[in-house]
Amino acid sequence: QVQLVQSGGGLVQAGGSLRLSCAASGRIFGIDDMKWYRQAPGQQRELVAGITSGGSTNYADSVKGRFIISRDSAKNTVYLQMNSLKPEDTAVYYCRMTVIPFNGDSWGQGTQVTVSS
């Protein structure tokens, strides 16, 4: 069984920065894609950023140029550096990983990010 544990997040003023981390543990031979999602109150969960095992990244248009996703495969960890935060970035953020051997994608517990204006 695989567990993802998130850390980081919290309350920050607009224009500030936060860094999220998500570490996987358990029966892991490797990790393919790592992704970050977010869900604001009353809204659907949306993909924020993703990174492949080869290091290719993709971002939602709303965060391009402000957020950076990275990974440390040796530590089975994915990061999300969030800069120039805006109030509309306020949401619960979730990490998601495709772990090998595959047994369905694994999700983190979620962490609240609140950006005040």
C-alpha positions in Angstrom: 0.0 0.0 0.0 1.2 3.5 -0.9 0.7 6.6 1.2 1.2 10.2 0.1 1.8 12.7 2.9 1.6 16.4 2.1 3.2 19.3 3.9 3.4 23.0 3.4 0.5 25.4 2.7 -1.1 27.8 5.1 -2.1 31.5 5.0 -0.2 34.1 3.0 -0.8 37.6 1.7 -1.3 38.2 -2.0 2.0 38.4 -3.8 3.6 36.0 -1.4 5.0 32.5 -1.9 4.4 29.1 -0.5 6.0 25.7 -1.1 4.1 22.4 -1.0 5.7 19.0 -0.7 4.3 15.5 -1.2 6.2 12.4 -0.2 5.3 8.9 -1.1 6.1 5.8 1.0 5.3 2.1 0.9 5.7 -0.5 -1.8 7.2 1.6 -4.6 9.3 0.4 -7.5 9.1 3.7 -9.3 6.8 6.7 -9.9 5.5 7.8 -13.3 3.6 11.0 -13.4 3.3 13.3 -10.4 0.6 16.0 -10.4 -0.9 18.7 -8.3 -4.6 19.5 -8.2 -6.7 22.0 -6.3 -10.3 22.4 -5.4 -11.9 25.7 -4.3 -15.2 25.7 -2.4 -18.1 25.0 -4.7 -15.8 24.2 -7.6 -14.6 21.1 -9.3 -11.1 19.8 -8.7 -8.7 21.1 -11.3 -5.2 20.1 -12.5 -2.6 22.7 -11.6 0.6 21.1 -12.7 2.2 17.8 -13.7 5.6 16.4 -14.2 6.6 13.2 -15.9 9.3 10.7 -14.9 11.4 12.3 -17.6 11.0 15.8 -16.1 8.5 17.2 -18.7 6.1 19.6 -17.1 2.8 21.1 -17.8 0.8 23.8 -16.1 -2.7 25.2 -16.0 -2.9 28.6 -17.8 -3.9 30.3 -14.6 -0.6 29.4 -12.9 1.9 29.5 -15.8 4.9 31.7 -14.9 4.0 31.7 -11.2 4.1 28.1 -10.1 6.9 25.6 -10.5 6.6 21.9 -10.2 9.6 19.7 -9.5 10.4 16.2 -8.2 13.1 14.4 -6.4 12.7 10.8 -7.6 15.2 9.5 -5.2 13.0 10.7 -2.4 9.7 9.9 -4.1 8.7 13.5 -3.5 7.0 16.2 -5.6 7.1 19.9 -4.9 5.0 22.9 -5.9 6.6 26.3 -5.6 3.9 28.9 -5.7 5.0 32.5 -6.3 3.1 35.7 -6.8 0.1 34.2 -5.1 -3.4 35.6 -5.8 -6.6 35.3 -3.7 -8.0 33.1 -6.5 -5.3 30.6 -5.8 -7.1 29.9 -2.5 -8.1 26.2 -2.4 -7.3 22.8 -1.0 -4.3 21.4 -2.9 -3.9 17.7 -3.5 -1.0 15.7 -4.9 -1.5 12.6 -7.1 1.0 10.0 -8.2 1.1 7.1 -10.6 3.1 4.6 -8.6 4.7 1.4 -10.0 3.5 -1.3 -9.5 0.3 0.3 -10.6 -2.7 -0.2 -8.3 -4.7 2.9 -9.1 -3.4 6.4 -8.6 -2.6 7.5 -5.1 -3.7 10.8 -3.6 -2.4 13.0 -0.8 -4.6 14.1 2.1 -4.9 17.7 0.9 -3.6 20.9 2.3 -5.3 24.3 2.6 -3.7 27.3 0.9 -5.4 30.6 1.7 -4.3 33.8 0.0 -5.5 37.1 1.6 -6.0 40.3 -0.4 
